[in-house]
Amino acid sequence: MPKNNTYSLMLHGGAGTLDNVKTQEIIDHYSEQIRVILEKGRSCLLEGGSALDTVTLCASLLEDNELFNAGKGSVLNEDGEVEMDAAIMDGKTLKAGAVASIKNIKNPIKLARSILEECEHVMLIGQGANRFANHFNLEMAPSDYFLTEDRVKQWQAAYQSNRIGLDHDSQDLMEIKYDDKYGTIGAIARDINGNLAAATSTGGLVNKRYGRVGDSPIIGSGVYADNETCAVSCTGYGEDFMRTVLAKTASDLILFKGLDAEMASEQAIAYLRRKVNGRGGLILIDYNGNCAKGFTTNKMIHGWIQHGGNTYCKL
Ligand code: ASP
């Protein structure tokens, strides 16, 4: 149902399950963190903040939180280093900013936002992105800021599995990549003026190849926003989302088939499964502010506020 002057907000903290690896206390902690960040996003929207400001705020708070695979909690690549990807999109203008394979930027989403606002290009990578960041006095962080104890242990396990001969894409290594991970982050919002925005930020896959870029910074794959349709943020095995251009596929289901949020997310996920047997999920807010989600993994960490209502969180 259209609700013209209410707001909606959704966050995700990654596809996959915490069941095998986490105690209830830690699961409660995740839930609390999602709720706190949703409430901060709510305040931003209530104070008249735009959808774009709200997703920037929420995504950067998630990046600062080492529970999540983005910013400080980023997973490590095959060299035991952090390389991050992020993107943000404004549904009002279709302007977008993206960064890939960046290092030492405390909040990749803020750099993506600066690109959206100030750059003639949509995506900058590696050292070029860092150089651009220098113009905007974005906060830098030394490499050890990103190297949390958990991430080093997780990487060592993945690295050792790889070394004893498992194929890089074997199911065994995939189990490490997906089920023993904490989760990429995403934030999507609709503000009281009906503007939509989406942000996705990640450290990528555990033990990924040096230089590998996933779906998160690819406009239309891991992130998309268009006021005419919806805002979407994806999480999961990035290559599956790139090959199905899943965020734009979900948007197109609304644009060309007139589906509502629930149906668009259901059909996008069915498409992901049917075409590539993809692993992961998405969150979606349509132009009416309706919230929906879908995933092919056992679970996905996510939370939402629909039409200015209560805060919900599901792990
Ligand atoms: N989609 C991210 C990537 O492939 C990973 C994730 O969502 O956890 O880089």
Residues whose N, C-alpha, C, O or C-beta is under 5 A from the ligand:
A	BS01	LIG	G14 G183 T184 T202 G204 L205 G214 D215 S216 C234 T235 G236 Y237 G238 E239
